[in-house]
Amino acid sequence: MPSVLKRVIEETPVTRARTGVTRAAVLLLVRDVPGTERALETLLPGRAVLPVRREDISTLGPVALARFLRALGADEIVILVDDIDTHESIGRLQALLALPLAARRRLVDRSGRALDVSAGRFLVRDVPFLLAGCAATSVALLRTGFRLRRLLRAARHAPRPAASRRVCYLRTDLWSGVAAGGSVGHTEGVASGLRALGCDVDFVATTRPAAIDPARHEIHVVPPRRLYAARRELPAVAHSLVFETGAAAFLARRPAGLLYQRFDPASHAGVALSRTIGLPLVLEYNGSEVWIADHWGRPLRHRRLFERIEEVNLRHADLVSVVSEPLRDGLLARGVAADRVVVLPNGVDVERYRPDIDGRKERQRHGVPDGVVVGFIGTFEAWHGAPVLARAAARVLAERAQAFFLFVGDGPQRVACETFLKRSGLSARAVFTGLVPQEEGPRHLAAMDILVAPHVPNADGSRFFGSPTKLFEYMAMGKPIVASRLEQIAEVLDDGRTALLVPPADEEALARAVVRLIDDAPLRASLGASARIRAVERHTWRARAAVLAARLKTMGLVAWS
């Protein structure tokens, strides 16, 4: 612990010797750490801030963490989370802040809401509220269990065909306020594709969806209740019932012809609404969240509950939209009828992502020098292969002095990538921007000369089932691409024509391909131009929506002319 404490204090930009200024130690338990650090002056005005990141305390148990925070000697301890109402560890955080760690202790979220915590407040205010929350969540769990048992036995309904072109898009998940990433791009893309077909798209969501223009879409927010944030994994299950009630009220006021829901592993609200109101339901299914938790996250405590929710959604959705053939094959193996599954890979808005965007300001903003910039954008999840790119980057930078790397985004593997390049003595030639808003994505891609998609196979040997949004965005930018020869990626890209494909997880081959493009400007131009043409011809969101509409018509689920 002393070494961690020393590093945190030494790296902070705040001079601790200042007097007359409140010194606030801020524990950053947020998704977008760089963005939150930039906002600290607004969130905590008039304070000398000592930021503490999640990785600084990752090895500390509860007792050691309390000692660590107290040893910082701050006037104020602040724990900053994305949303006080949805944070699953809210009770544990309140218990921690009840300890005498500093003169003042507070919970604050990104919207600026704050809870002062002390031993007295914790006992009088927080403990009764947490107990009430546990009881309310247990009741919601019982209601959900009863519903699931009934729905698993019930026959599938026959909805009335949608005569109205109004689509109600349901985002029930507690993470729908994420600022950037594939899910944001997919949601925005589906909405824009449907609009291009003449549909009105309304949104009912837990939080206001990022990148969705309220001038083009009616947006109704059904916020989560802090009462349910008392037990891990279950707040989202309880919220499904709250969401269903709020969405039903919205639909009574503003009727739709079709429901479209992005699959949420904790929610059966779309199924319940579809059966109650009689509307067709399209379920966008991007993979089993139970499998994802087992292989890329932490195992689920209530695994069987989430399996049953998934079974209910797949059983009762009128049409299940998946992004890849491996996902389709997996559903068929589970007994979902082939005529209820449609494969719709991700796509791109070719007007938003285009070759003429100027990226010079982004280069200046991040201190990127002249030269050939190799770039990556993503959420640094396990399947993105960012560590492979970091190792390949070390090889490239050792061979080509004019090369520079730009990593855009944040996520679980970002720190490992950044640390590797620092230890290799190459951090001056690689910038990690952190998470950037979705609307800034095209300008960051424009700042790059070579785009890399280093996806890796699933560690358990199962088929890679992804459809990387970045792949289609890269193509639309008209930039040369180096990508893994892996499932759909190899089907979308033609090696030597629209990209250079390399064996997945092969850092040496990846580095060779990048060096080849650095040395061959005409090849870069040729690959980029061909990729742009292919994106415009085949991979727009409007094209994806047209396939969806055609399938719905064939199934008799819509009566659009």
C-alpha positions in Angstrom: 0.0 0.0 0.0 2.7 2.6 0.7 4.0 2.4 -2.9 0.5 2.8 -4.3 0.0 5.8 -2.0 3.3 7.3 -3.0 2.6 7.0 -6.7 -0.9 8.5 -6.5 0.4 11.5 -4.6 3.4 12.0 -6.9 1.4 11.8 -10.1 -1.4 14.2 -9.0 -1.1 17.7 -10.7 -2.2 19.3 -7.4 0.3 20.7 -5.0 -0.6 19.3 -1.7 1.2 22.0 0.2 -1.4 24.6 -0.8 -3.2 26.1 2.2 -6.7 27.6 2.4 -8.0 25.2 -0.3 -10.1 22.1 0.4 -8.2 19.1 -0.6 -10.5 16.4 -2.0 -9.4 12.9 -2.7 -11.7 11.6 -5.5 -12.1 7.8 -6.0 -13.1 7.5 -9.7 -15.4 4.5 -10.1 -16.7 5.6 -13.5 -16.5 4.2 -17.1 -15.0 7.3 -18.7 -12.1 8.2 -16.4 -10.3 10.7 -18.6 -13.6 12.5 -19.4 -14.5 12.6 -15.7 -11.1 13.9 -14.8 -11.6 16.8 -17.2 -15.0 17.5 -15.6 -13.7 17.5 -12.0 -13.3 21.3 -11.9 -17.0 21.6 -12.7 -18.2 18.8 -10.5 -16.0 19.8 -7.5 -15.4 23.5 -7.8 -13.0 25.3 -5.5 -11.1 22.2 -4.5 -7.6 20.9 -5.0 -8.3 17.5 -6.4 -6.3 14.3 -5.9 -7.8 11.7 -8.3 -7.5 8.0 -7.5 -8.3 5.6 -10.3 -9.8 2.1 -10.0 -6.5 0.5 -10.8 -4.8 2.3 -7.9 -7.0 0.3 -5.5 -7.7 -2.9 -7.4 -5.6 -5.1 -5.1 -6.9 -3.6 -1.8 -9.4 -5.3 0.4 -12.1 -3.3 2.3 -9.8 -2.7 5.3 -6.8 -1.8 3.3 -8.9 0.5 1.1 -10.2 2.4 4.2 -6.6 2.8 5.5 -5.4 3.9 2.1 -8.1 6.6 1.8 -7.5 7.8 5.3 -3.7 8.0 4.7 -4.2 10.4 1.8 -4.8 13.1 4.5 -7.5 14.8 2.4 -10.1 17.2 3.9 -12.8 15.5 1.9 -13.2 12.0 0.4 -15.4 11.8 -2.7 -16.5 8.6 -4.4 -17.6 9.5 -7.9 -19.8 7.1 -9.8 -21.7 7.3 -13.1 -25.2 7.2 -11.5 -26.1 7.0 -7.8 -29.4 5.4 -8.7 -27.9 2.4 -10.6 -24.6 1.7 -8.9 -24.8 -1.9 -7.6 -22.3 -1.3 -4.8 -24.0 1.8 -3.4 -24.6 0.2 0.0 -21.0 -0.9 0.4 -19.8 2.5 -0.7 -22.0 4.2 1.8 -20.7 1.9 4.5 -17.1 2.8 3.6 -17.8 6.5 3.7 -19.5 6.1 7.1 -16.0 5.5 8.5 -13.9 8.5 9.7 -11.8 8.8 6.6 -11.9 12.6 6.4 -13.8 15.5 7.8 -16.3 15.2 5.0 -17.3 12.2 2.9 -19.6 12.3 -0.1 -21.0 10.2 -3.0 -21.3 12.2 -6.2 -22.3 11.1 -9.7 -21.6 12.5 -13.2 -24.8 14.5 -13.2 -23.6 16.4 -10.1 -26.0 14.8 -7.6 -24.4 14.3 -4.2 -25.0 12.4 -1.0 -23.2 13.5 2.2 -22.4 10.4 4.3 -21.4 10.2 7.9 -21.8 7.5 10.6 -25.0 9.1 11.9 -26.5 9.5 8.4 -25.6 6.0 7.5 -27.3 4.5 10.5 -30.4 6.8 10.5 -30.9 7.3 6.8 -29.0 4.8 4.7 -29.4 1.5 6.6 -33.2 1.7 6.7 -33.3 2.7 3.1 -31.0 -0.2 2.1 -33.1 -2.7 4.1 -36.3 -1.4 2.4 -34.5 -1.7 -0.9 -33.6 -5.3 -0.2 -37.2 -6.1 0.6 -38.5 -4.3 -2.5 -36.0 -6.1 -4.7 -37.0 -9.4 -3.2 -40.6 -8.7 -4.0 -39.7 -7.7 -7.6 -37.6 -10.9 -7.9 -40.6 -13.0 -6.8 -42.9 -11.2 -9.3 -40.3 -11.8 -12.1 -39.9 -15.4 -11.3 -43.7 -16.0 -11.4 -43.9 -14.2 -14.7 -41.0 -16.1 -16.2 -42.5 -19.5 -15.3 -45.8 -18.5 -16.9 -44.2 -17.2 -20.0 -42.0 -20.3 -20.5 -45.2 -22.4 -20.5 -47.3 -20.0 -22.6 -47.8 -20.4 -26.3 -46.4 -17.7 -28.6 -49.0 -15.0 -29.4 -50.1 -13.9 -32.9 -49.7 -10.1 -33.0 -51.7 -7.9 -35.3 -49.7 -6.7 -38.3 -48.2 -3.2 -37.8 -50.2 -0.7 -39.9 -48.4 2.3 -38.4 -44.9 3.1 -39.4 -44.1 4.3 -35.9 -41.5 2.1 -34.2 -41.0 2.2 -30.5 -37.3 1.4 -29.7 -36.9 0.0 -26.2 -33.6 0.4 -24.4 -34.3 -1.1 -21.0 -30.7 -1.6 -19.8 -29.2 0.5 -17.1 -26.2 1.2 -19.3 -28.1 2.9 -22.1 -26.5 6.3 -21.3 -23.0 5.1 -22.4 -21.4 7.9 -24.4 -19.7 5.9 -27.1 -19.1 2.4 -28.5 -20.6 -0.2 -30.7 -23.9 -0.3 -28.9 -24.3 3.4 -29.3 -23.5 3.2 -33.0 -25.8 0.3 -33.5 -28.8 2.0 -31.8 -28.3 5.2 -33.7 -27.8 3.3 -37.0 -30.9 1.2 -36.7 -32.9 4.4 -35.9 -31.4 6.2 -38.9 -32.0 3.3 -41.2 -35.7 3.0 -40.2 -36.1 6.7 -40.7 -34.7 6.5 -44.2 -37.5 4.0 -44.9 -40.1 6.5 -43.8 -40.6 5.3 -40.2 -41.0 7.4 -37.1 -38.8 6.0 -34.3 -39.6 6.8 -30.7 -37.4 5.8 -27.9 -38.3 4.6 -24.4 -35.1 4.3 -22.5 -33.7 4.1 -19.0 -31.5 7.1 -19.6 -31.4 9.5 -22.6 -29.6 7.5 -25.4 -26.3 9.0 -26.6 -26.1 10.3 -30.1 -29.9 10.3 -30.5 -31.2 13.7 -31.7 -34.3 14.7 -29.7 -35.3 16.9 -32.6 -35.8 13.8 -34.8 -37.1 11.3 -32.2 -39.6 11.4 -29.4 -37.6 10.2 -26.3 -39.3 9.1 -23.1 -37.1 8.3 -20.1 -38.1 5.8 -17.5 -35.4 6.4 -14.8 -34.2 3.7 -12.4 -35.2 3.8 -8.8 -32.4 4.0 -6.2 -34.5 1.8 -3.9 -33.5 -1.2 -6.1 -29.8 -0.5 -6.1 -29.2 -2.6 -2.9 -28.3 -6.0 -4.3 -25.8 -6.9 -7.0 -27.3 -7.9 -10.4 -30.9 -7.5 -9.3 -31.5 -3.7 -9.8 -31.8 -4.3 -13.5 -34.3 -7.2 -13.0 -36.5 -5.0 -10.7 -36.2 -2.1 -13.2 -37.7 -4.2 -15.9 -41.1 -4.1 -14.1 -40.8 -0.3 -13.6 -39.8 0.2 -17.2 -42.7 -1.9 -18.5 -45.2 0.3 -16.6 -43.6 3.5 -17.9 -43.4 2.3 -21.5 -47.0 1.1 -21.4 -48.1 4.6 -20.3 -46.0 6.2 -23.1 -47.5 3.8 -25.7 -51.0 4.6 -24.6 -50.3 8.2 -25.2 -48.3 7.7 -28.4 -49.3 4.4 -30.0 -46.8 2.5 -32.2 -47.1 -0.2 -34.7 -43.9 -2.2 -33.9 -41.7 -2.7 -30.9 -38.0 -3.0 -31.3 -35.8 -4.0 -28.3 -32.1 -4.3 -27.9 -31.7 -7.4 -25.8 -31.2 -6.7 -22.1 -30.2 -9.8 -20.1 -32.3 -8.6 -17.1 -35.4 -7.5 -18.9 -38.6 -9.2 -20.2 -40.4 -5.9 -20.6 -40.5 -6.1 -24.4 -42.2 -9.5 -24.3 -44.7 -8.4 -21.7 -45.6 -5.2 -23.7 -45.9 -7.1 -26.9 -48.3 -9.6 -25.5 -50.3 -7.1 -23.6 -50.7 -4.5 -26.4 -50.7 -7.0 -29.2 -47.7 -5.5 -31.1 -45.1 -7.4 -33.1 -41.7 -7.5 -31.3 -38.3 -7.5 -33.0 -35.5 -8.5 -30.6 -32.0 -7.4 -31.4 -29.8 -10.1 -30.0 -26.1 -9.5 -29.9 -25.1 -12.6 -27.9 -25.8 -14.5 -24.7 -25.0 -12.3 -21.8 -24.6 -15.4 -19.6 -21.9 -16.6 -21.9 -20.3 -13.1 -22.0 -20.3 -13.0 -18.1 -18.7 -16.4 -17.9 -15.9 -15.6 -20.4 -15.4 -11.9 -20.4 -16.8 -10.6 -17.2 -17.6 -12.0 -13.7 -19.8 -15.1 -13.3 -23.4 -14.3 -12.5 -24.7 -15.0 -9.0 -28.2 -15.5 -10.3 -27.2 -17.4 -13.4 -30.4 -19.4 -13.8 -32.5 -16.3 -13.5 -30.7 -14.7 -16.4 -30.9 -17.9 -18.5 -34.6 -18.0 -18.0 -35.0 -14.3 -19.0 -33.0 -15.0 -22.2 -35.2 -18.1 -22.9 -38.3 -16.0 -22.5 -37.1 -13.3 -24.9 -36.0 -15.8 -27.6 -39.2 -17.8 -27.2 -41.7 -15.0 -27.6 -40.0 -12.4 -29.9 -41.7 -12.5 -33.3 -38.4 -11.9 -35.1 -34.9 -12.1 -33.7 -32.2 -10.0 -35.4 -28.6 -11.1 -35.0 -25.4 -9.6 -36.4 -23.7 -12.7 -37.6 -24.1 -16.2 -38.9 -22.5 -17.8 -35.8 -25.2 -16.2 -33.7 -27.9 -17.4 -36.0 -26.4 -20.9 -36.0 -26.3 -20.8 -32.2 -30.0 -19.9 -32.0 -31.0 -22.6 -34.4 -29.1 -25.1 -32.2 -31.2 -23.9 -29.3 -34.5 -24.5 -31.1 -35.3 -21.1 -32.4 -37.1 -21.5 -35.8 -35.0 -20.4 -38.8 -37.9 -18.3 -40.1 -37.8 -16.2 -36.9 -34.1 -15.2 -37.3 -32.6 -12.6 -39.6 -28.9 -11.8 -39.9 -28.3 -8.1 -40.1 -24.6 -7.2 -39.7 -23.7 -3.8 -38.4 -23.5 -1.0 -40.8 -22.5 2.7 -41.2 -23.8 6.1 -41.9 -21.7 7.0 -45.0 -22.6 10.7 -44.7 -21.2 10.9 -41.2 -18.2 8.7 -41.8 -16.6 10.0 -45.0 -13.1 10.6 -46.5 -13.2 14.4 -46.7 -13.4 15.0 -42.9 -10.4 17.0 -41.6 -8.6 15.4 -38.7 -5.9 18.0 -38.2 -7.5 19.6 -35.1 -7.7 16.2 -33.4 -4.0 15.6 -34.2 -3.2 19.0 -32.6 -5.5 18.4 -29.6 -3.7 15.1 -28.8 -0.2 16.3 -29.6 0.2 13.9 -32.6 3.3 14.9 -34.7 3.7 14.8 -38.5 4.1 11.3 -39.8 2.1 8.2 -40.5 -0.5 7.7 -37.8 -1.7 4.2 -37.1 -5.0 4.1 -35.2 -7.5 2.1 -33.3 -10.9 3.0 -31.8 -12.8 0.8 -29.5 -13.9 -0.1 -25.9 -10.8 -2.2 -25.2 -12.8 -5.3 -24.5 -11.3 -8.8 -24.6 -12.4 -9.5 -28.2 -10.9 -6.3 -29.6 -7.3 -7.5 -29.4 -5.9 -4.2 -28.3 -2.9 -5.9 -26.5 -2.0 -7.6 -29.7 -1.9 -4.2 -31.4 0.2 -2.7 -28.6 2.8 -5.4 -29.0 2.7 -5.0 -32.8 3.1 -1.2 -32.3 6.3 -1.8 -30.4 7.7 -3.7 -33.4 6.5 -1.0 -35.9 7.9 1.9 -33.9 11.3 0.2 -33.6 11.4 -0.1 -37.4 9.8 3.1 -38.7 10.7 6.4 -37.2 7.9 8.2 -38.9 5.2 6.0 -37.3 2.9 7.2 -34.5 0.0 5.3 -32.8 -3.3 6.8 -31.7 -5.5 4.6 -29.4 -9.0 6.1 -29.0 -11.4 4.7 -26.3 -11.3 3.2 -22.9 -12.0 -0.1 -21.3 -10.7 -3.2 -19.4 -7.5 -3.7 -21.5 -6.5 -0.1 -22.0 -4.2 0.2 -18.9 -2.4 -3.0 -19.9 -1.7 -1.6 -23.4 -0.6 1.8 -22.1 1.6 0.2 -19.5 3.3 -2.1 -22.0 4.2 0.8 -24.3 5.5 2.9 -21.4 7.7 0.1 -20.2 9.0 -0.3 -23.7 10.0 3.3 -23.7 7.6 4.1 -26.5 5.0 6.2 -24.7 6.1 9.4 -26.4 5.1 7.9 -29.8 1.7 6.6 -28.7 -1.3 8.5 -27.4 -4.3 7.0 -25.5 -7.1 9.5 -25.7 -9.6 7.8 -23.4 -13.3 7.6 -24.2 -14.5 10.3 -26.7 -18.2 11.1 -27.4 -19.7 9.2 -30.3 -20.0 12.3 -32.4 -16.2 12.9 -32.2 -15.4 9.4 -33.6 -15.3 10.4 -37.3 -12.8 13.3 -36.6 -10.6 11.0 -34.7 -10.6 8.4 -37.5 -9.8 11.2 -39.9 -6.7 12.0 -37.8 -5.4 8.5 -38.6 -3.7 7.3 -41.8 -4.0 3.5 -41.2 -6.8 1.9 -39.3 -6.4 -1.4 -37.4 -9.0 -4.0 -36.3 -7.0 -6.6 -34.4 -9.9 -8.8 -33.2 -9.0 -12.1 -31.6 -10.8 -15.5 -31.4 -12.9 -16.5 -28.5 -10.6 -18.0 -25.8 -12.9 -21.1 -25.3 -12.6 -22.1 -29.0 -16.2 -21.1 -29.9 -16.8 -19.1 -33.1 -16.2 -15.4 -33.1 -19.8 -14.0 -33.3 -19.1 -10.3 -33.5 -19.9 -7.8 -36.2 -17.5 -5.0 -35.4 -19.1 -1.6 -35.9 -15.6 -0.1 -36.3 -15.0 -2.3 -39.3 -17.8 -0.5 -41.4 -16.8 2.9 -40.0 -13.2 2.3 -41.1 -14.4 1.4 -44.6 -16.6 4.5 -44.9 -13.7 6.7 -44.0 -11.8 5.6 -47.1 -8.7 4.7 -45.1 -6.5 1.6 -45.5 -7.4 -1.2 -43.0 -5.4 -3.9 -41.4 -7.7 -6.5 -39.8 -7.9 -10.0 -38.5 -8.9 -12.8 -40.9 -11.7 -13.9 -38.6 -15.3 -14.9 -39.3 -17.4 -12.0 -40.6 -14.4 -9.7 -40.8 -12.9 -11.9 -43.5 -16.3 -12.1 -45.3 -16.7 -8.3 -45.4 -13.1 -7.4 -46.4 -11.2 -8.6 -49.5 -7.6 -9.2 -48.7 -5.5 -7.0 -51.0 -8.5 -5.1 -52.4 -10.3 -3.4 -49.5 -7.9 -4.3 -46.7 -4.9 -6.3 -45.6 -6.0 -9.4 -43.6 -3.7 -11.1 -41.1 -4.0 -14.1 -38.8 -5.7 -13.1 -35.6 -3.5 -12.7 -32.5 -0.4 -12.7 -34.6 1.5 -9.6 -33.6 4.4 -10.2 -36.0 2.1 -10.5 -39.0 0.1 -7.5 -37.9 3.3 -5.4 -37.6 4.5 -6.5 -41.1 1.2 -5.5 -42.6 1.3 -2.0 -40.9 4.9 -1.5 -42.0 3.9 -2.4 -45.6 1.2 0.3 -45.6 3.5 2.8 -44.0 6.0 2.3 -46.9 3.4 2.1 -49.7 1.3 5.3 -50.0 -0.3 4.2 -53.3 -1.5 1.0 -51.8 -2.9 2.9 -48.9 -4.9 5.1 -51.3 -6.1 2.1 -53.3 -7.3 0.1 -50.4 -9.0 3.0 -48.8 -10.9 4.0 -52.0 -12.1 0.5 -52.6 -13.3 0.1 -49.0 -15.3 3.3 -49.3 -17.0 2.2 -52.4 -17.9 -1.2 -50.8 -19.3 0.5 -47.7 -21.5 2.8 -49.8 -22.7 0.0 -52.0 -23.4 -2.7 -49.4 -23.1 -1.6 -45.8 -25.3 1.4 -45.0 -27.8 1.3 -42.2 -30.6 2.0 -44.7 -29.7 -1.2 -46.5 -29.8 -3.1 -43.2 -33.3 -1.6 -42.4 -34.6 -2.5 -45.9 -33.7 -6.2 -45.2 -35.4 -6.0 -41.9 -38.6 -4.4 -43.4 -38.6 -7.0 -46.2 -38.5 -9.9 -43.7 -41.2 -8.4 -41.6 -43.4 -8.0 -44.7 -42.7 -11.7 -45.7 -43.8 -12.8 -42.2 -46.9 -10.7 -42.3 -45.8 -8.7 -39.2 -46.2 -5.3 -41.0 -48.9 -4.0 -43.3 -46.9 -1.2 -44.7 -47.5 -0.2 -48.3 
